[in-house]
């Protein structure tokens, strides 16, 4: 499976809209830490990171309905974790309303929202875009060899 970096804004918006994920805070400028799988012309999945020193927010994991179960989501998360490690990130956080079990299988665990690092608390995803009922999860990348 081929994974590319820095997808175009229209590609990201299309996949996120189809998956009913937030797009209000995205622009071409903040797609610096986004990846996609599929072909150069037809993205089948997308994922992004917001990096804040040693912590990051994994966001916007979306896989086209026809491609679910193909390993695209797992491959994207593995790629974004490798990338995060290369940038000195020690912990990756995320919010999800629908994919908690998927992320548990990838080594993420539920965490208390009130224990979130300040940088994560300040993100639009944490503070306003994702409902308070979302599962807040974390994975410690220190000492982990990402697949």
C-alpha positions as CSV (number, residue, x, y, z in Angstrom):
1,X,0.0,0.0,0.0
2,X,1.4,3.4,-1.0
3,X,1.3,6.2,1.5
4,X,1.8,9.8,0.4
5,X,2.4,13.0,2.4
6,X,0.6,16.3,2.2
7,X,-2.7,15.6,0.4
8,X,-4.5,18.4,-1.3
9,X,-7.2,20.2,0.6
10,X,-10.1,19.0,-1.7
11,X,-9.0,15.4,-1.3
12,X,-9.0,15.7,2.5
13,X,-12.3,17.5,2.7
14,X,-14.0,15.0,0.5
15,X,-12.9,12.0,2.6
16,X,-13.7,13.7,5.9
17,X,-17.1,14.9,4.7
18,X,-18.0,11.4,3.6
19,X,-17.0,10.1,7.0
20,X,-18.8,12.9,8.8
21,X,-15.7,14.2,10.5
22,X,-15.0,17.8,11.4
23,X,-13.4,20.0,8.7
24,X,-14.2,23.5,10.1
25,X,-10.6,24.0,11.3
26,X,-8.7,22.6,8.3
27,X,-7.1,24.6,5.6
28,X,-4.3,23.8,3.0
29,X,-1.8,25.4,5.4
30,X,-2.4,23.0,8.2
31,X,-2.2,19.8,6.1
32,X,1.6,19.8,6.6
33,X,1.4,16.7,8.8
34,X,-1.3,14.8,6.9
35,X,-0.9,11.5,5.0
36,X,-3.1,9.5,2.6
37,X,-3.1,6.1,1.1
38,X,-4.4,5.0,-2.3
39,X,-3.2,6.3,-5.6
40,X,-1.8,9.8,-6.3
41,X,-5.1,10.5,-8.1
42,X,-7.6,8.7,-5.8
43,X,-7.0,8.9,-2.1
44,X,-8.7,6.0,-0.2
45,X,-7.9,7.2,3.3
46,X,-6.4,10.1,5.2
47,X,-5.0,10.9,8.6
48,X,-3.3,13.9,10.2
49,X,-1.4,15.1,13.2
50,X,-1.2,18.4,15.1
51,X,2.2,18.4,16.7
52,X,2.9,20.4,19.9
53,X,6.5,19.7,21.0
54,X,6.4,16.2,22.5
55,X,2.7,15.6,22.2
56,X,0.5,15.3,19.2
57,X,-3.2,15.0,18.3
58,X,-4.0,12.3,15.8
59,X,-6.9,13.6,13.9
60,X,-9.1,13.1,10.8
61,X,-8.6,9.4,10.2
62,X,-11.0,8.6,7.5
63,X,-11.2,5.7,5.0
64,X,-13.5,5.5,2.1
65,X,-16.4,3.1,2.7
66,X,-15.4,0.9,-0.2
67,X,-11.8,0.5,1.2
68,X,-12.6,-0.2,4.8
69,X,-11.1,-3.5,6.0
70,X,-8.3,-3.3,3.5
71,X,-5.6,-2.2,6.0
72,X,-5.5,1.4,4.9
73,X,-6.5,2.8,8.3
74,X,-3.9,0.7,10.1
75,X,-1.2,1.5,7.7
76,X,-2.0,5.3,8.0
77,X,-1.8,5.2,11.8
78,X,1.5,3.3,11.7
79,X,2.9,5.9,9.2
80,X,1.7,8.8,11.3
81,X,3.2,7.3,14.4
82,X,6.6,6.8,12.7
83,X,6.4,10.4,11.5
84,X,5.5,11.6,15.0
85,X,8.5,9.7,16.5
86,X,10.8,11.3,13.9
87,X,9.6,14.7,15.1
88,X,10.3,13.9,18.8
89,X,6.7,13.2,19.8
90,X,6.4,11.0,22.8
91,X,2.6,10.7,23.2
92,X,-0.1,10.8,20.6
93,X,-3.7,11.6,21.7
94,X,-7.0,11.3,19.8
95,X,-10.7,11.8,20.2
96,X,-13.2,9.4,18.6
97,X,-16.9,8.7,18.7
98,X,-16.8,5.6,16.5
99,X,-13.4,3.9,16.4
100,X,-12.4,3.3,20.0
101,X,-12.0,-0.5,19.5
102,X,-10.0,0.0,16.3
103,X,-7.5,2.3,18.2
104,X,-7.4,-0.1,21.2
105,X,-6.2,-2.8,18.8
106,X,-3.4,-0.4,17.8
107,X,-2.2,0.2,21.3
108,X,-4.2,3.3,22.3
109,X,-5.9,3.4,25.7
110,X,-8.6,5.5,27.2
111,X,-7.5,8.5,29.2
112,X,-9.3,11.0,31.4
113,X,-10.0,14.2,29.5
114,X,-9.1,16.3,32.6
115,X,-5.6,14.9,32.4
116,X,-5.0,16.1,28.8
117,X,-1.9,18.1,28.3
118,X,-2.6,21.9,27.9
119,X,-1.5,21.9,24.3
120,X,-4.1,19.2,23.4
121,X,-6.8,21.0,25.5
122,X,-6.3,24.1,23.4
123,X,-7.0,22.4,20.1
124,X,-10.3,23.0,18.4
125,X,-10.9,19.3,18.2
126,X,-10.6,18.9,22.0
127,X,-12.2,22.2,23.0
128,X,-15.2,22.5,20.6
129,X,-15.4,20.3,17.5
130,X,-15.6,16.8,19.1
131,X,-18.4,16.2,21.6
132,X,-17.5,15.7,25.3
133,X,-18.8,12.1,25.0
134,X,-15.9,11.3,22.6
135,X,-13.4,8.7,23.8
136,X,-10.2,10.5,24.7
137,X,-7.3,8.1,24.0
138,X,-3.5,8.1,24.2
139,X,-0.5,6.1,23.0
140,X,2.9,6.5,24.5
141,X,5.5,6.2,21.7
142,X,8.6,6.2,24.0
143,X,10.4,2.9,23.5
144,X,7.8,1.7,20.9
145,X,9.0,0.5,17.6
146,X,6.2,1.6,15.3
147,X,5.2,-0.9,12.6
